[in-house]
C-alpha cells in the first residue's frame, strides 16, 4: 500500500475533525476539545517525524507554523454557547 503525502493525510483528517467538532460543538466540551487538539497535534508530529526516519515527535524541529500553516491542520476547537 502506498503512503499518501502528509498534506493529503492532513486534508483527510481535517474532514473528520470538522464533522466531529460540528456535531459536538454545542455543550460544555472545552476540556475535551483541548485534549483532542493536543492529541491530534502530537500524533501528526509523530507520523511526520517517523516518515523522516527519526524517533520522537520533533518538538524542537517541526514548528506550529508548518503543522497548521503549510499542512493546514484543523484548529477551530471552540464551544458554541447558546
TAQUIUR-V511959 format. One record per run of one state. SS is the DSSP state (2 for helix, 1 for strand, 0 for the rest). FROM is the first residue (numbers start at 1). LEN is the number of residues. Records with the same first field share a line. If there is no record, write none. Layout:
BEGIN
SS: FROM-LEN ; FROM-LEN
END
This chain:
BEGIN
0: 1-5 ; 25-1 ; 27-3 ; 52-12 ; 71-9 ; 81-2
2: 6-19 ; 30-22 ; 64-7
1: 26-1 ; 80-1
END
